[in-house]
Amino acid sequence: MSDKRKAAKAPETLPVVNAENQKIRDVSLSPEVFGGHVNEHLLWEAVKQYRAGGRSGTHMTKNRALVSGSGKKPWRQKGTGRARVGETRNPLWRHGGTVFGPQPRDYSYSVPKKTRTSALRSALVQKASEGALRVIDLIRIDAPEQGQPPRLTRQLKGLLAKLGVAGKVTLVESRPSDLLVLAGRNLPGVRVVDASHLTVYDALDCRTLLVSAPALARLEERLAP
């Protein structure tokens, strides 16, 4: 086997639990999505592309046209015994301009859609083989009653505690509600992602990948070859 492929195998089924961490049924994983191997090179390529797209690219140094200083010739060209120079903003002088310094640029680039899809399948297979992929029937946050404080974050924190989820976690829901997004925004290490927007970086940059049953179905539909 190539060194770029890891011999990791995902289970055929996963238990589905409710909000009380009680098993209610088993769900079969699609062999078209979870039946392959982990391609580490594709994972590296997808993470690199994601992180490159997140770079601001606002770094900049001043060249000789931007630094402060006079453009006047300091002394005449010949006869002084000194080296010839045209202006004080010369890059060879102290406080002069920078030659070939970094300039604002866009670091993002694109990779083929099939490459991104294969990389995400590899990420899901890796999480499932490690036991880090968990399925819940529904990730629900109740709206507060009138006159009561929202306490959205407390609800989500209690849910994760009942499930025994600790550390970084990525919650994948099919069309997550605004309440769920608001609840997860205040918890460090918690990321709420729509199933249609899940990336390789989101799947790998967490200890637990918590997916709802509807979101798992949408992922399998999205990633089916």
N, C-alpha and C positions, 0 to 999 in steps of 0.2 A: 504494500500500500504506500502511496506517496506520502512524504512527510508533511504535505500541506493538508492532509485529511486526517482527522482524529476519529478513531474507531469508537465513537459514542453512539449508543442506540437509545432512542426514546421508548418509553413503555407504550403498549398498545392502548391502554385505558388509564384514565385518571379519575379519582373520586371527586365528586361535586359536593361541596359542603354549603350549609346555610350560614346565616349571620351568627348563629350560636356555635359554629364549628362542629356541627353534626352532619355526618355523611347522609345524603339523601338518595344518591344514585351514583352510577358510574357513567362516564362519557367516553366514547371511543374516539381516539385520535385518528385523523385522516392519514393513511399511509402515504398519500401523495405529498403531504406537507411534512410529516414527522417520520417518514420512513427512510430518509437519506442519512448521509454522514455529515459531520461538521467540517466545513472547508475553512480552515483558519485564515488562509490568504484572503478569501472573500470577506471575512469578518474584519480583517485588518484594513482592507481597501475601503469598506463601507464606513468604518469608524474614522478613518483618515479623511474621507470626503465630507463627513458630517462636521468634524471639528474644523476643517478648513473653511466651510461655509459659515461657521460661527465667528471667525476672526473679523475684527472691526477694520483692520487694514488702514488705520488712521495715522500710522507712524510717518514722520516726516523730518528731514533735516533741511537746513537752509543752504542753498548754493550761493555762488558769488553774486548772483543777481538779487538775492533776498536779504543778505546780511547788511547791517547798518555800516556805513562808512562812505567815504568820498570816492568818487570815480576819477578824481584828479591824479595825474601822474606825480608821485612824490618828488622826484628830481629828474633832471634832464637825462637823456639816454646815455650820453657819453661824457667822458671827461672828469667824472667825480671819483673814479676808482672803485665805485660800489657796483654791485650787481644791478643789472637793468631790471626794472619793475614797472608795471603799468598802473596799478592801483593798490590801495591798502586792503581791498577785499580779496586779494589774491589768495587762493587756497594754500599757498606755501607760507603765508604769514599767520601769526597768531590772531585769532578772532576772524580769520578769513572764512570763505565759504567752504562747504564740504563737497568733495568730488564723489560722484556716483553714490551718494547717500540714499537711504530708503525714502521712498515717496509713496503717497497714498495709492493703494491698489486693491483690487478685489481678488481675494484668494479662492473664492468658490469655483468649483468646476463640476461637471456632470459626469455620471457614469451610466452605462446602459441600464435600462429598466430591468432587463432579465438578470443582470448582475445584482442589482439591489434586491430583487425578489429572492434570488437564490441565497444571498447573504442573510436575509431575514429568516428564511427557512432554517439555515444553519444555526442561527442564534436561538431559535425556538427549540430546535433539537438539542442543543447544548443545555439549555435551561431545563428541559424536560428530563434529560438523562441525569442531570445533577440533583433532581428532586426540588429544584427551585421554582418550577412552574406549578402554580396552584389554581384551582378552578372553584369559583363561588357562583351560586345560582344567580345572585343579583347584588350589586353594590348600591345600597339605597341610603340616602340621607333625607330624613323627614324635615319638612318645612316647619319653622317655629310657629307656635300658636300666637294669636294676636295678643300683644302686650307682654310677651315673654322674650327674653334675650335669645338670640339665634342659637348659640352653642353648636354651630355646625362642626367646628374643628373637634370639639369634645366627642361628638357622635362618631366621627371617623376614627379618632384615636381609640375610643372604646371598642370599635369594630376590629381594628387591627390587633388590639390586645387580646380579644377573645379568640382570634384566629392564631395567636401566637406568632405574629409577624413582627420581627425586630430588624433594625437597621434600614438600609435603603430599600424602598419598595416602589415598584411601578404599577399603578392601577390602570388596567385596560378595560374600558367599558364601551359598549356600543352606544354612541351618541350620549356621552356623559352629561348629566344635568348641570345647570349653573351652580346649584347648591353643592354638588360633589366637587366641582372645580374650586369653589370658594373654600370648602372645608380642607382640601388638600394643599391649598396655596400657603396656609399658615403652618404646616407641619414640615420641619426640616427633614430632608431625605425622602419625601413623598412626592411622587410625580403622577399626575392624572393625565392619561392619554386616550384619545379616541382610537378605536380599533383600526380605522382607515388611515390614521396618521402615525402609527407605531413605526419607529425606526430601529435599526440594529443597535444604535447607541442607547436608546431607551431600554431595550431588552437586556443589554449586557451591563449597563451601569446601575445595577441594583442587586441586592441579595435575594429578593423574592420578586417574582413576576406574578402578580395576582390578576387573573383574567376572569371576567364574568362569562357565564355560559353563552349568552348571546354574542359577546365579543369574540369568543373562541370560534363560533360558527362563522362570523364575518371574516376573521383572519384566515380560516381555512378556505373560504370562498375566494378571498383576495389573493392568496398565495398558491392556489391550485394551478399546476402547469397546464 
